[in-house]
């Protein structure tokens, strides 16, 4: 890399990561946050996780495309909207140009011949299961982006998935039909220019809206509408832009058609599906970082999770102290995000500590969204040494350690000294340490005053 480019790169990195956005004007602060988000998303893509999820979704899409469209076609046909499926598919496959037209024809021909009513109960159940499997795969991918490790309950999963499969497409095509009806309405002719301009914007708005609904309803966590719209807008613009580039690539791919012959259609289709899913996941990542800017770190997520033993123990006791004090005072339980902000620590580090306490049975999650954390039993009955043991034993032991009398004696002495130092001290003592200190100071002052009066 030329010296000038290296210097510019260092200056940009310094501006992005070492400049406090809170001390800058609003426009500069926004620029810093945008640069940090772009850096974090690019790192996620380069790391391979998003690309791997997109590749998995391609397989799920190919497997569930026809069954899903058959279910959607049946629902739309009941409302007389099935004719709108063709222009929608043409729009989604527009970057494939003539290949997209041929694929649309073949897909609709296959779907129209599939009669859901004559499949029987078992056939319909398999058809529905294949359709639901795609939604489940999408949820898993988005949950991974949002750092959610809990899946929906079975009953809620079925109801939510059916709503996405049945109600979602119905509302989408109703919006398309209403737009087409308004565009041809006689009383809007004086505003024909504005209506024409609005009609050109409708495909973009529908794409952005579809992405936003996906980001809000599919992940098993609470997603802010504003953050979802930010990610959806970027994804929609990126989808349209990449679509133009891909269309130019298809137009100039004569040699590929000569080599792959009829298989070229399938290959182009798979590539476009992969690109589309990757854009969806990039938009979800942007929405996630917009809602949780504290999760944006200069180093990768895996690096941020590596804490020294001393720092991990210190952070673990800080988290236990905050949770115990709130619980004892009857306040609202801390969530992962609020703890991260209050302690000014990376979210991944706080998450690792909370996971250690959950695995040790010291904490439990509430049913709120996002969930809070509560002690599983009265904090005055929990020895302080148990908190420390939970933090120290959080990582997985990867195998037995060779026995050594001298080393084993040192480790045992350390454990014994720690237990003696924390003997007779409970979680409550840690949580209410400031109150105890303040009470001791007050009592000492009162005793001193009484002594002087005496």
N, C-alpha and C positions, 0 to 999 in steps of 0.2 A: 504494500500500500504506500503511495507517495506520502512524503512528510506533511504536505499541506492537508491531505485527506485525513491523516492520523490526528493532526492538530484540531481539525474541525470536528472530528468524531469525539475527541476528548472534551472539547468545549461544549458540544451538545450533551454529552453524558453528564458533565458537571451541572449544566443548566437544568437538565431533567431531574436529576436525583439529589443534588446537593443544594438546590434553591428551595427555600420554604415558601410554598404557595400562599400561605396565610399572611405573609408579610409583603405580598406583591399586589399590584392593582388587579382588579377583577379579570381583565382581559388576559394579562400575563399568567395569572393563576390558572385560568381555564386552559391556556396553551400548555402549561406544565402538566396538568392532569391528563390532557389529551395525549401528550407525548408518552407519559407513563403508561397509559392504557394501551396505546399502540405497541409499546415495547413489550408489555406483559402478554398481549394476545399473540404477537409475533413469536414470542418465546414458547407459548403453548402450542402453536402450530408447528414450529421447528422441532419441539420436543417429541412430536409424533403421536401424542395422546389423542388430539382432535382428529388427526388424519386416520388413526386406527378406528376411532368411533365412526367416522364417515364411511370407511370401508365396510364396517360391519352393517351399517344402515343400508348400504347398496345391496348387500345380500338379502337383508330382510325385505327391502322394497321389491326386488325381483320376485321373491317368494310370495309376497302378499298383495302385489299390485292388482292382479286380475280379481281375486276374491274381494278385495276392498272396493274396487270399482263396481263389482257386481252388486254388492250391498248398497253402495251409494246410488247406483243406477236404479235399483228397485225402489229406494226411498224417494228419489226425485221423480220417478215415473208415477208414483202415487199422487204427487202434487202437480203433475204436468210440466215439470221443469227438466225432464231428461234431455231435451234438445239442446240445453245450454252446456251439456258435458263436452260436446265436440269443440266449440270455440274455446272453452277453458283449457282443454288438453292441448289444442293448437298453440295457445298462448304460452303454456308451460314448456312446450317443446319447440318453441319458435327458434331458438338458437341452432337447432338441427336442420332448419330450412326444409328442403324437400324430403329429407329423411324423417323429420318430425311429422310431416303430413302423412307419409306412408305408415309410420308407427301408429299415429292416431287412428287411421283407418283400420288397421289390423286389430288394435286393442278394442275399439268400439265394436267391430264386427264380432270379436270373440265374446265380449261382455254381453252384447245383445242376444247372442245365441244361448247364453247360460241362463236358464230359467230357475230362479231361486225357489219358486213355489213347488217344483216337482222334485226337488232334491231329497225331500224327506227330513225327518228330525235329525238323524245322524249327519246327513250331508250338510244341512244348514248349520249344525253345530260346528262341524269342521271348517266350514267356510267362515263362520264368525270367529272361530279360534285363530285362524290364519290372519284375519284382519286385525284382531286384538294383539297378536304377537308383534306386529309392526309398531303399534302405539306403545306397547310395553318396552320395546327396544329403544324407542325415542325417549321415553321417560328415563330409562337407565342412563342414556347418554347425557341428558340434561341434568339429571341428578348428580352425575359425576362432575359436571362443570360447576354446579352450585354447592359442591362438597356435602351433599346429602347422602347419608349412608342408610337411611330407613326408607323402605318401600311402603306404598300404601297398603292398607288392610285389604283383604281379598274382596269383601263386599263393596267397599268404596272404589276399589280398582275397577271392578266390573261396571259399576254405575258410571264412573267417570269416563271409562274407555268407550262405553256405548254412547255416551253423550257426545264425545268427540267424533265418533264414526257416523252417528245418525244426525244429531242436531247441528254439529259444526258445518258439514257440507250443505245442509238445508238452508241455514242462515246465509252462507256464502252465496249460493245460487239465487236465493231470494233477493239479495242485494244487487246481484248482476241483473236480474230481471227487472227490478225497480229502476235501475239506472237506464236500462234500454228503453223502458216505458216512458220515463221522463224525457229522454233525448228525443223521442218521436212525438211528444205531446204537442198539440196544436197551440195551447195557450202559452207555451214557452218559445214560440217562433220569434217574437220580438227580441228575445235574448239568445238568438241562435249562436252568435259568436262566442258568448260566455259558455253556453251549454256545450258547444263543440270543444272548447278548450277544456272544460271540466270532464267531458267524456274521454279525452285523451289522458287525463290524469287518473281516471278511475282504475285502470289496470295497476298503476303504481301504488295507489292507495290501498287496493285490495291485497296486493302482495305484502305491503307493510303491515296491514291489519292482520293478515293471516299469520305472519311471523310473531306479531305482538301477542295474539291469542295463544299461540303455541308456547311462548315464553311464560305467560302468566298462568295458564291452567295445567300444563303438563308436568312441570317439576313439582316434587312433593315438598314444597316450601312456599312461603309467602314472597311473591315477587312484586315489587312496586311497579305500578302501571307506567310511571314516568321512565323508569329504567328499562322496562320492556320496550317502550316506544323508541327510546334511543337506540337500543340494539337492533330493533326491527327496521328502523329507518336506514341505519348503516347497511344491514343485510339486504334490504330491498334495493338500495342504490347499487350496492356491490353486485347483486344478482343481475340487474339490468346491464351494468357495465361489462361484466364478464360475459354475459350473453351475447353482446355485440362482438366481442373479441372471439368467442367460440364460433359464432356464425361465420366470421371471416376465415377462421381456421378450417371449418367444414368446407367452405367454398373453394379453398385451395388445396384440398386433400385428395386430389385425383389419384395420386400414387397409392394412397392407402386403399382406395376403392378397388384399384387394379390388383392389389396384393390379396386383400381379404374378401373381395367379391361381395356376396350377399351377407357375410358375417360383419361387414363394415357397419351396417345399420345397428346391430346389437352392440358392437364395440363403442360406437359414438354415443349410443344411448346410455351405456354403463358409465362412460366417462362423464357425461353431463349430469347423471344422477349423483355421482360421487362429488362433483364440483358443487352441485346444489346443496347437498347435505353438509359439505364442508362450510359453505357460506352460512347455512342455518346455525351451525355450531359456533362459528366466529361471531355471529350476531348475539348468540346466547352468552358467549364469553364476555363480550362488551357490556351487555346488560348486567351481568354478574359483577364486573369490576365497577360499573357505574353505581350500583347499589352498595357495594362494599369496597370503597377505595382503599381501606386499610389492608386489604388483602393483596394490594399491589406492592411487591417488594423488589428491590434491586436484584437480588439473587433469586434463583429458581426456588420453587416451593419445597423441593426436597432439601435444598441447602438451608432454608429457613427453619426446617424442622429439626436440624441438628443443633442441640443445645449442649453446653457443658453440663457436667453433673451438678456443679454448684448452682449454676443459673437455673437449671430445671427444678432443683429442690426449692430454691428461693421463690421461683414463680409459682410452684405448686402450693407453697404455704400462703403466698399472697392471694391466690385464687380461693383457697379454703377459708382464709380470714374474711374476704369480702362476702362469700356465700353465707358463712356462719353468722356474720354480723347482720346481714339483711334478713336472714331467716329468724334470728332471735328478736330482731326489732319489728317483725311483722311487715316488712316491706315487700315489694314485688320482686320475685326471683330474678337473679341475673341470667341473661342469655349469653351465648358465646360472643356475639357482636358487642354487647354493652360492656362485658368484661374486658374485651380487647381494647375498646376505646378508653375505658376508665384506667386501665393499667398501662396504656400506651405500649402494648406488646403486639407482635405479629399474631394474626388470628390463628395461623396454623400451630403456633406454640401453645396458645391457650387451649385450642382444640385437643392437642396431645395430652395436656394435663387433665382436662375434663374426662377424656376417654380413660385415663388411668384410674380416676376415682370411680367412674361408672363400672369398669371391669372389676374393681375391688369391692363393689357393692356399697360404697360410701355415699354415692349420689344417685338420684333418679331424675328422669326428665319429666317435665309437666306436659300437658296436652295443648299448651298454647302454641301459637305460630308467630314467631319462631319459639321453640321450646325453651323454658327456663330450667334451672337446676336447683334441686332441693336435697337436703340431707335425708338419708333413708331412715335415720333414727335420731333421737334427741342428742344434740351435740355435746352435752355435758357427759354423756356416756361413752363417747368415742375418744380413746386415748390419742394424744397427739402423735405418738410414735406410729400409730396405724396410718395416719396421713403420709408420713415420711416413707413408710414401707411401701405404700401404694405407688408413690412416685418412683422409688428405687427399683421396684419390680415390674415396672410398666413394659419395658422392652422384652422382646422374646429371647430366651436363652437358646443359643444356636448349637449347643452341645455340651457335654460334660467337660469340666476343667480338670486337668491332671492334678491329683492330690499332692499337696506339699505341706508338711507339718509347720514350717516356719511361716509361710504365707497364710495358711488357715488360722494360725494363732493370732496374727496381726488383724485379720478380718474379724475374728471373734472379739478381739479386744476393742476394735472400733465400734462394733455393734453393741457391746456391753456398755461402753462409755456413752454412746448415744442414748441408750435406754435409761441409764442413770441420770443423764442430764435432763431428760424429758419425763422422768418419773413423776406420777401424780399430777401431770398436766394434761388437760383435755382440750378438745376442739373449742369448747366454750371459752377457755382461758385465752386461747389465741384470738378468737373473734372479739372478745371484750377486753383486750389488753389495754387499750387507751382509756376506757372507762375505769378500770382498776387502778391504773397509774394516776388518773386525775383524782380518784377518790382518796388514794394514799397521800397525794400532795395536799389535798384539802384538809384531811385529818391531821397531817403534820403541822399545817399552818394554824389550825384551830388549837392544837395542843400547845404550840409555841405561844400563841396569844394568851391562852389560859395560864400558862406558866408565868408570863410577864405580869399578868394581872395579879396572880397570887403573890 
